[in-house]
Amino acid sequence: MQNILDAISSDEATKEDFASLTMPESYRAVTVHKDEVAMFEGVPSKEKDPRKSLHVDEVALPELGPGEAFVAVMASAINYNTVWTSIFEPVSTFGFLERYGRLSGLTKRHDLPYHIVGSDLSGVVLAVGPGVTKWNPGDRVVAHCLSVELEDPQGHDDAMMDPQQRIWGFETNFGGLADVAMVKANQLMPKPEHLTWEEAASPGLVNCTAYRQLVSHNGGNMKQGDNVLIWGASGGLGGFATQYALNGGANPICVVSNDEKADICRSMGAEMIINRSEENWQFWNEEGTEQNPREWQRLGKRIRELTGGEDIDIVFEHPGRETFGASVYVTRKGGTITTCASTTGFMHEYDNRYLWMNLKRIVSSHFANYRESWEANRLIAQGKIHPTLSRTYTLEETGQAALDVHHNKHQGKVGVLCLSPEEGLGVRNHEMREKHLDAINRFRGV
């Protein structure tokens, strides 16, 4: 591994130098263990501790198959899917690996007694399998997390419709929280060279998800002038949704939980802010069994005060159960509620009269296809959309990083250093970086 790191750190190493490197027989990786899936039985969700279930193990390097690549991972990041994996909710991910393993002899490699987690990375290609022509050893890359087989016709209009669509590092093995990751070559994209390794790794999953959910014709199909309600507008997903709304000429109405987060939204250029802690929205009764339509009405009135009397064109929904009824209500006639994730609960409830009688649409959105991911990464590389990295941990501290995300003690994205020995490495376009330094660091230390 040291020889690999030396080559990456050198400005003189050639593609031939990388191609001649000897691959290690094993490497460090963050894992959950199949024999521990019952460790949190009977424990409330918030009390489940990822520090107990996430391990840093030495694991064997898998066999590289056709259309695949090994990447030396310089940095990765924490997403909610890693939190869910670590607390074995809503289901154990080993079921995903078992089903994938039954697909073919090649996919059987993923069905192991341990699951290497992580759905983001930045790093350098070390080797490619048969049939890969676009990427070569030495290429500096980031990876999106869509894993598809594309052997069925359904996926060839939109790869997200592939019956074998999976999220790498969550529904597949060999994820990005490791010194080496195995990905399909069509997951790779060029690393934005004005960013450090940890900055470049952090947008991945949430940036691509926000792009499809809000911008793409497969999601909200946002246009200039749209009023966009963004829940958690300074968070991992919402921080990118806010940027896309501003960058695309829309009007974000940013819902946040405190003044510090409101200031982040204002620093991005947003002007319409709803601070939940100040206005104390109570969409549900104390028992969580019944919603309060008067609170929906109060939210709608507050939105119209900010917009000059206009209602919401698109709701960027990801909290789920807590907010969904309100989201459906405040959307204008003919408007759209785009939904993913559901971090406050998957069982949504809303009054269907406000949906059907007003011709509103609920559009589901789940990650992004390769084209959408490429476009989202291209905007990062152009300096039009920026990372939301707030803090970085070491690989050994991944459990703590996941716990902080689990308890919502983070802001934006939380990064993890893998092979990179320290923060701040990996920048090649220093001139461009200087132009955007304030925006790149907007979330730092928050």
Order of alpha helices (4+ residues) and beta strands (2+ residues): alpha-alpha-beta-alpha-beta-beta-alpha-alpha-beta-beta-beta-beta-beta-beta-beta-alpha-alpha-beta-alpha-beta-alpha-beta-alpha-alpha-beta-alpha-beta-alpha-beta-alpha-beta-alpha-beta-alpha-alpha
